[in-house]
Amino acid sequence: MRTIICGTMLLLSAGSAAATGGIWCSVDDAAVKFQVDAGVTTGLGSPTFNFRGDAEIKARPVDDQLRKTTFENYNLTQYWLDAKELRLNIYHEQEVAKRFSSVELTILTKASDEGVYDGEYKLAVYDSTADKDSDGKTAELTGKVSCGAE
């Protein structure tokens, strides 16, 4: 009986492992350094899991709270993946000096080869402590990005 249960569990876990993949994107240019990645299931609408990432805005002062941002599952607000495109929208909000600031990373890519996606990123930073006019305008950084999916 134990052999049957263990064998069945092994087959089920092997099937689950084959039904998952991943996505990842990275940049290290003059303005920004970031890495994001997540697991992706191949069924039920292909939801992501274990999304994580880090971003560093190189032009901001070293002691600035917005210079480095860590992304977690709940920061991935939208994503699209198919054989033609990979799109990610990642949003992180934080409180700095009792005012809210945010970092929003948008990645838009097109497939250039199987499992390879190339395109552009836009990193929009809203720094409420520097927003003297309270106009809500963001500073935007853009560049090329390379991503992968399996």
Contact map, one row per residue, 1 for C-alpha under 8 A:
111110000000000000000000000000000000000000000000000000000000000000000000000000000000000000000000000000000000000000000000000000000000000000000000000000
111111000000000000000000000000000000000000000000000000000000000000000000000000000000000000000000000000000000000000000000000000000000000000000000000000
111111100000000000000000000000000000000000000000000000000000000000000000000000000000000000000000000000000000000000000000000000000000000000000000000000
111111110000000000000000000000000000000000000000000000000000000000000000000000000000000000000000000000000000000000000000000000000000000000000000000000
111111111000000000000000000000000000000000000000000000000000000000000000000000000000000000000000000000000000000000000000000000000000000000000000000000
011111111100000000000000000000000000000000000000000000000000000000000000000000000000000000000000000000000000000000000000000000000000000000000000000000
001111111110000000000000000000000000000000000000000000000000000000000000000000000000000000000000000000000000000000000000000000000000000000000000000000
000111111111000000000000000000000000000000000000000000000000000000000000000000000000000000000000000000000000000000000000000000000000000000000000000000
000011111111100000000000000000000000000000000000000000000000000000000000000000000000000000000000000000000000000000000000000000000000000000000000000000
000001111111110000000000000000000000000000000000000000000000000000000000000000000000000000000000000000000000000000000000000000000000000000000000000000
000000111111111000000000000000000000000000000000000000000000000000000000000000000000000000000000000000000000000000000000000000000000000000000000000000
000000011111111100000000000000000000000000000000000000000000000000000000000000000000000000000000000000000000000000000000000000000000000000000000000000
000000001111111110000000000000000000000000000000000000000000000000000000000000000000000000000000000000000000000000000000000000000000000000000000000000
000000000111111111000000000000000000000000000000000000000000000000000000000000000000000000000000000000000000000000000000000000000000000000000000000000
000000000011111111100000000000000000000000000000000000000000000000000000000000000000000000000000000000000000000000000000000000000000000000000000000000
000000000001111111110000000000000000000000000000000000000000000000000000000000000000000000000000000000000000000000000000000000000000000000000000000000
000000000000111111110000000000000000000000000000000000000000000000000000000000000000000000000000000000000000000000000000000000000000000000000000000000
000000000000011111111000000000000000000000000000000000000000000000000000000000000000000000000000000000000000000000000000000000000000000000000000000000
000000000000001111111000000000000000000011100000000000000000000000000000000000000000000000000000000000000000000000000000000000000000000000000000000000
000000000000000111111100000000000000001111000000000000000000000000000000000000000000000000000000000000000000000000000000000000000000000000000000000000
000000000000000001111110000000000000001111000000000000000000000000000000000000000000000000000000000000000000000000000000000000000000000000000000000011
000000000000000000011111000000000000111100000000000000000000000000000000000000000000000000000000000000000000000000000000000000000000000000000000000011
000000000000000000001111100000000000111100000000000000000000000000000000000000000000000000000000000000000000000000000000000000000000000000000000001111
000000000000000000000111110000000011110000000000000000000000000000000000000000000000000000000000000000000000000000000000000000000000000000000000001110
000000000000000000000011111000000111100000000000000000000000000000000000000000000000000000000000000000000000000000000000000000000000000000000000111100
000000000000000000000001111100001111000000000000000000000000000000000000000000000000000000000000000000000000000000000000000000000000000000000000111000
000000000000000000000000111110011110000000000000000000000000000000000000000000000000000000000000000000000000000000000000000000000000000000000001110000
000000000000000000000000011111111100000000000000000000000000000000000000000000000000000000000000000000000000000000000000000000000000000000000000000000
000000000000000000000000001111111000000000000000000000000000000000000000000000000000000000000000000000000000000000000000000000000000000000000010000000
000000000000000000000000000111110000000000000000000000000100000000000000000000000000000000000000000000000000000000000000000000000000000000000000000000
000000000000000000000000000111111000000000000000000000001110000000000000000000000000000000000000000000000000000000000000000000000000000000001000000000
000000000000000000000000001111111100000000000000000000111100000000000000000000000000000000000000000000000000000000000000000000000000000000001000000000
000000000000000000000000011110111110000000000000000000111100000000000000000000000000000000000000000000000000000000000000000000000000000000000000000000
000000000000000000000000111100011111000000000000000011110000000000000000000000000000000000000000000000000000000000000000000000000000000000000000000000
000000000000000000000001111000001111100000000000000011100000000000000000000000000000000000000000000000000000000000000000000000000000000000000000000000
000000000000000000000001110000000111110000000000001111000000000000000010000000000000000000000000000000000000000000000000000000000000000000000000000000
000000000000000000000111100000000011111000000000001110000000000000000000000000000000000000000000000000000000000000000000000000000000000000000000000000
000000000000000000000111000000000001111100000001111100000000000000000000000000000000000000000000000000000000000000000000000000000000000000000000000000
000000000000000000011110000000000000111110000001111000000000000000000000000000000000000000000000000000000000000000000000000000000000000000000000000000
000000000000000000011110000000000000011111000111100000000000000000000000000000000000000000000000000000000000000000000000000000000000000000000000000000
000000000000000000111000000000000000001111110111000000000000000000000000000000000000000000000000000000000000000000000000000000000000000000000000000000
000000000000000000111000000000000000000111111110000000000000000000000000000000000000000000000000000000000000000000000000000000000000000000000000000000
000000000000000000100000000000000000000011111110000000000000000000000000000000000000000000000000000000000000000000000000000000000000000000000000000000
000000000000000000000000000000000000000011111110000000000000000000000000000000000000000000000000000000000000000000000000000000000000000000000000000000
000000000000000000000000000000000000000001111110000000000000000000000000000000000000000000000000000000000000000000000000000000000000000000000000000000
000000000000000000000000000000000000000111111111000000000000000000000000000000000000000000000000000000000000000000000000000000000000000000000000000000
000000000000000000000000000000000000000111111111100000000000000000000000000000000000000000000000000000000000000000000000000000000000000000000000000000
000000000000000000000000000000000000011110000111111000000000000000000000000000000000000000000000000000000000000000000000000000000000000000000000000000
000000000000000000000000000000000000011100000011111000000000000000000000100000000000000000000000000000000000000000000000000000000000000000000000000000
000000000000000000000000000000000000011000000001111100000000000000000001100000000000000000000000000000000000000000000000000000000000000000000000000000
000000000000000000000000000000000001111000000001111110000000000000000011100100000000000000000000000000000000000000000000000000000000000000000000000000
000000000000000000000000000000000001110000000000011111000000000000000111100000000000000000000000000000000000000000000000000000000000000000000000000000
000000000000000000000000000000000111100000000000001111100000000000000111000000000000000000000000000000000000000000000000000000000000000000000000000000
000000000000000000000000000000000111000000000000000111110000000000011110000000000000000000000000000000000000000000000000000000000000000000000000000000
000000000000000000000000000000011110000000000000000011111000000000111110000000000000000000000000000000000000000000000000000000000000000000000000000000
000000000000000000000000000000011100000000000000000001111100000000111000000000000000000000000000000000000000000000000000000000000000000000000000000000
000000000000000000000000000000111000000000000000000000111111000001110000000000000000000000000000000000000000000000000000000000000000000000000000000000
000000000000000000000000000001111000000000000000000000011111100000100000000000000000000000000000000000000000000000000000000000000000000000000000000000
000000000000000000000000000000100000000000000000000000001111100000100000000000000000000000000000000000000000000000000000000000000000000000000000000000
000000000000000000000000000000000000000000000000000000001111110101100000000000000000000000000000000000000000000000000000000000000000000000000000000000
000000000000000000000000000000000000000000000000000000000111111100100000000000000000000000000000000000000000000000000000000000000000000000000000000000
000000000000000000000000000000000000000000000000000000000001111100100000000000000000000000000000000000000000000000000000000000000000000000000000000000
000000000000000000000000000000000000000000000000000000000000111110100000000000000000000000000000000000000000000000000000000000000000000000000000000000
000000000000000000000000000000000000000000000000000000000001111111100000000000000000000000000000000000000000000000000000000000000000000000000000000000
000000000000000000000000000000000000000000000000000000000000001111110000000000000000000000000001000000000000000000000000000000000000000000000000000000
000000000000000000000000000000000000000000000000000000001001000111111000000000000000000000000000000000100000000000000000000000100000000000000000000000
000000000000000000000000000000000000000000000000000000111111111111111000000000000000000000000000000000000000000000000000000000000000000000000000000000
000000000000000000000000000000000000000000000000000001111000000011111100000000000000000000000000000000000000000000000000000000000000000000000000000000
000000000000000000000000000000000000000000000000000001110000000001111110000000000000000000010000000000100000000000000000000000000000000000000000000000
000000000000000000000000000000000000000000000000000111100000000000011111000000000000000000000000000000000000000000000000000000000000000000000000000000
000000000000000000000000000000000001000000000000001111100000000000001111101100000000000001010000000000000000000000000000000000000000000000000000000000
000000000000000000000000000000000000000000000000011110000000000000000111111100000000000000000000000000000000000000000000000000000000000000000000000000
000000000000000000000000000000000000000000000000111100000000000000000011111100000000000000000000000000000000000000000000000000000000000000000000000000
000000000000000000000000000000000000000000000000000000000000000000000001111110000000000000000000000000000000000000000000000000000000000000000000000000
000000000000000000000000000000000000000000000000000000000000000000000011111110000000000001110000000000000000000000000000000000000000000000000000000000
000000000000000000000000000000000000000000000000001000000000000000000011111111100000000111100000000000000000000000000000000000000000000000000000000000
000000000000000000000000000000000000000000000000000000000000000000000000011111100000000111100000000000000000000000000000000000000000000000000000000000
000000000000000000000000000000000000000000000000000000000000000000000000000111110000001111000000000000000000000000000000000000000000000000000000000000
000000000000000000000000000000000000000000000000000000000000000000000000000111111000011110000000000000000000000000000000000000000000000000000000000000
000000000000000000000000000000000000000000000000000000000000000000000000000001111100111100000000000000000000000000000000000000000000000000000000000000
000000000000000000000000000000000000000000000000000000000000000000000000000000111111111000000000000000000000000000000000000000000000000000000000000000
000000000000000000000000000000000000000000000000000000000000000000000000000000011111110000000000000000000000000000000000000000000000000000000000000000
000000000000000000000000000000000000000000000000000000000000000000000000000000001111100000000000000000000000001001100000000000000000000000000000000000
000000000000000000000000000000000000000000000000000000000000000000000000000000001111110000000000000000000000011000000000000000000000000000000000000000
000000000000000000000000000000000000000000000000000000000000000000000000000000011111111000000000000000000001111000001000000000000000000000000000000000
000000000000000000000000000000000000000000000000000000000000000000000000000000111101111100000000000000000011111000001000000000000000000000000000000000
000000000000000000000000000000000000000000000000000000000000000000000000000001111000111110000000000000000111100000000000000000000000000000000000000000
000000000000000000000000000000000000000000000000000000000000000000000000000111110000011111000000000000001111000000000000000000000000000000000000000000
000000000000000000000000000000000000000000000000000000000000000000000000000111100000001111100000000000011110000000000000000000000000000000000000000000
000000000000000000000000000000000000000000000000000000000000000000000010001111000000000111110000000000011100000000000000000000000000000000000000000000
000000000000000000000000000000000000000000000000000000000000000000000000001110000000000011111000000001111000000000000000000000000000000000000000000000
000000000000000000000000000000000000000000000000000000000000000000001010001000000000000001111100000001110000000000000000000000000000000000000000000000
000000000000000000000000000000000000000000000000000000000000000000000000000000000000000000111110000111100000000000000000000000000000000000000000000000
000000000000000000000000000000000000000000000000000000000000000000000000000000000000000000011111000111000000000000000000000000000000000000000000000000
000000000000000000000000000000000000000000000000000000000000000000000000000000000000000000001111111110000000000000000000000000000000000000000000000000
000000000000000000000000000000000000000000000000000000000000000010000000000000000000000000000111111110000000000000000000000000011000000000000000000000
000000000000000000000000000000000000000000000000000000000000000000000000000000000000000000000011111000000000000000000000000000001000000000000000000000
000000000000000000000000000000000000000000000000000000000000000000000000000000000000000000000011111100000000000000000000000000000000000000000000000000
000000000000000000000000000000000000000000000000000000000000000000000000000000000000000000000011111110000000000000000000000000011000000000000000000000
000000000000000000000000000000000000000000000000000000000000000000000000000000000000000000001111011111000000000000000000000000110000000000000000000000
000000000000000000000000000000000000000000000000000000000000000000000000000000000000000000001111001111100000000000000000000011111000000000000000000000
000000000000000000000000000000000000000000000000000000000000000000000000000000000000000000111100000111110000000000000000000011100000000000000000000000
000000000000000000000000000000000000000000000000000000000000000001001000000000000000000000111000000011111000000000000000001111000000000000000000000000
000000000000000000000000000000000000000000000000000000000000000000000000000000000000000011110000000001111100000000000000011110000000000000000000000000
000000000000000000000000000000000000000000000000000000000000000000000000000000000000000111100000000000111110000000000000111100000000000000000000000000
000000000000000000000000000000000000000000000000000000000000000000000000000000000000001111000000000000011111000000000000111000000000000000000000000000
000000000000000000000000000000000000000000000000000000000000000000000000000000000000011110000000000000001111100000000011110000000000000000000000100000
000000000000000000000000000000000000000000000000000000000000000000000000000000000000111100000000000000000111110000000011100000000000000000000000000000
000000000000000000000000000000000000000000000000000000000000000000000000000000000000111000000000000000000011111000001111000000000000000000000000111000
000000000000000000000000000000000000000000000000000000000000000000000000000000000001110000000000000000000001111100001110000000000000000000000000000000
000000000000000000000000000000000000000000000000000000000000000000000000000000000011110000000000000000000000111111111100000000000000000000000000000000
000000000000000000000000000000000000000000000000000000000000000000000000000000000000000000000000000000000000011111011100000000000000000000000000000000
000000000000000000000000000000000000000000000000000000000000000000000000000000000000000000000000000000000000001111111000000000000000000000000000000000
000000000000000000000000000000000000000000000000000000000000000000000000000000000010000000000000000000000000001111110000000000000000000000000000000000
000000000000000000000000000000000000000000000000000000000000000000000000000000000010000000000000000000000000001011111000000000000000000000000000000111
000000000000000000000000000000000000000000000000000000000000000000000000000000000000000000000000000000000000001111111100000000000000000000000000011110
000000000000000000000000000000000000000000000000000000000000000000000000000000000000110000000000000000000000111110111110000000000000000000000000011110
000000000000000000000000000000000000000000000000000000000000000000000000000000000000000000000000000000000000111100011111000000000000000000000001111000
000000000000000000000000000000000000000000000000000000000000000000000000000000000000000000000000000000000011110000001111100000000000000000000001110000
000000000000000000000000000000000000000000000000000000000000000000000000000000000000000000000000000000000011100000000111110000000000000000000111100000
000000000000000000000000000000000000000000000000000000000000000000000000000000000000000000000000000000001111000000000011111000000000000000000111100000
000000000000000000000000000000000000000000000000000000000000000000000000000000000000000000000000000000011110000000000001111100000000000000011110000000
000000000000000000000000000000000000000000000000000000000000000000000000000000000000000000000000000000111100000000000000111110000000000000011100000000
000000000000000000000000000000000000000000000000000000000000000000000000000000000000000000000000000000111000000000000000011111000000000001111000000000
000000000000000000000000000000000000000000000000000000000000000000000000000000000000000000000000000011110000000000000000001111100000000001110000000000
000000000000000000000000000000000000000000000000000000000000000000000000000000000000000000000000000011100000000000000000000111110000000111100000000000
000000000000000000000000000000000000000000000000000000000000000001000000000000000000000000000000000111000000000000000000000011111110000001000000000000
000000000000000000000000000000000000000000000000000000000000000000000000000000000000000000000001001110000000000000000000000001111111010100000000000000
000000000000000000000000000000000000000000000000000000000000000000000000000000000000000000000001101010000000000000000000000000111111000000000000000000
000000000000000000000000000000000000000000000000000000000000000000000000000000000000000000000000000000000000000000000000000000111111000000000000000000
000000000000000000000000000000000000000000000000000000000000000000000000000000000000000000000000000000000000000000000000000000111111111110000000000000
000000000000000000000000000000000000000000000000000000000000000000000000000000000000000000000000000000000000000000000000000000011111110000000000000000
000000000000000000000000000000000000000000000000000000000000000000000000000000000000000000000000000000000000000000000000000000000011111000000000000000
000000000000000000000000000000000000000000000000000000000000000000000000000000000000000000000000000000000000000000000000000000010011111100000000000000
000000000000000000000000000000000000000000000000000000000000000000000000000000000000000000000000000000000000000000000000000000000010111110000000000000
000000000000000000000000000000000000000000000000000000000000000000000000000000000000000000000000000000000000000000000000000001010010011111000000000000
000000000000000000000000000000000000000000000000000000000000000000000000000000000000000000000000000000000000000000000000000001000010001111100000000000
000000000000000000000000000000000000000000000000000000000000000000000000000000000000000000000000000000000000000000000000000111100000000111110000000000
000000000000000000000000000000000000000000000000000000000000000000000000000000000000000000000000000000000000000000000000000111000000000011111000000000
000000000000000000000000000000000000000000000000000000000000000000000000000000000000000000000000000000000000000000000000011110000000000001111100000000
000000000000000000000000000000110000000000000000000000000000000000000000000000000000000000000000000000000000000000000000011100000000000000111110000000
000000000000000000000000000000000000000000000000000000000000000000000000000000000000000000000000000000000000000000000001111000000000000000011111000000
000000000000000000000000000010000000000000000000000000000000000000000000000000000000000000000000000000000000000000000001110000000000000000001111100000
000000000000000000000000001000000000000000000000000000000000000000000000000000000000000000000000000000000000000000000111100000000000000000000111110000
000000000000000000000000111000000000000000000000000000000000000000000000000000000000000000000000000000000010100000000111100000000000000000000011111000
000000000000000000000000111000000000000000000000000000000000000000000000000000000000000000000000000000000000100000011110000000000000000000000001111100
000000000000000000000011110000000000000000000000000000000000000000000000000000000000000000000000000000000000100000011100000000000000000000000000111110
000000000000000000000011100000000000000000000000000000000000000000000000000000000000000000000000000000000000000000111000000000000000000000000000011111
000000000000000000001111000000000000000000000000000000000000000000000000000000000000000000000000000000000000000000111000000000000000000000000000001111
000000000000000000001110000000000000000000000000000000000000000000000000000000000000000000000000000000000000000000100000000000000000000000000000000111
